Amino acid sequence: MPKTPAPWFETLYDGVHALGQTANEYRNALAAAKLSVAGVDIDRVNTVPGRVRYPAAPGTIRSPHAREPHPHAVFELGNLYRDLEDTLKKRFEQAARDYAHGAVWAVCQVLVEDATPDVVCPPDHLGEMPDLGYTRAANLKAARAVVDRCLTAAEYGEDLAGREYVADHEASDMFDAWQVADGIGEAHFAYGRLAEGAVHFALLAPRAAWRAQQAAALQG
């Protein structure tokens, strides 16, 4: 027997929730990578200073050499973990953007008459959250302000970095701007969580109407 397809509002909410879970996976992975980087900090790890002589690898012209394998491994792992951290940071920031953008997009679509989208399509910009009478509207507004502050700082930092000459005070401003912009991922993720709640709120009426229709159909 074919499975009854889920109503549009359920698949729409599932899409937003999936974006949130995706961002959270990258967020957790990024946190683990940061811990890994800290775990091999050469200034904190008590490395064993034993030296080992390694023979030349077969088929190479490299001569036998001696080195301290433990500090060498810690150094190499640090480079690997930092590369991983950079990659995960970019993935998390993009996933968090998709989450926030997609949630706002979903709310806007729900309020459009006769719009019943079942797939979330995150736009490349963060739209304005409509006035829903949502109880956490003030929290949404505050979270949006944090997102905007991070984005503005990133633009300012990029502008300064692209100049041929940067004065001393501008270099300090650029550093401060990058420090603020570093929170772009967390800012979008926090906003996305609140916006996901707004999606759930916006779908209360369509969900109730659908249930009433189903009940009426059963009675008829």
Secondary structure, 3 states (H helix, E strand, C coil): CCCCCCCHHHHHHHHHHHHHHHHHHHHHHHHHHHHHHHHCCCCCCCCCCCCEEECCCCCCCCCCEEECHHHHHHHHHHHHHHHHHHHHHHHHHHHHHHHHHHHHHHHHHHCCCCCCCCCCCCCCCCCCCCCCCCCCHHHHHHHHHHHHHHHHHHHHHHHHHCCCCCCHHHHHHHHHHHHHHCCHHHHHHHHHHHHHHHHHHHCHHHHHHHHHHHHHHHHC
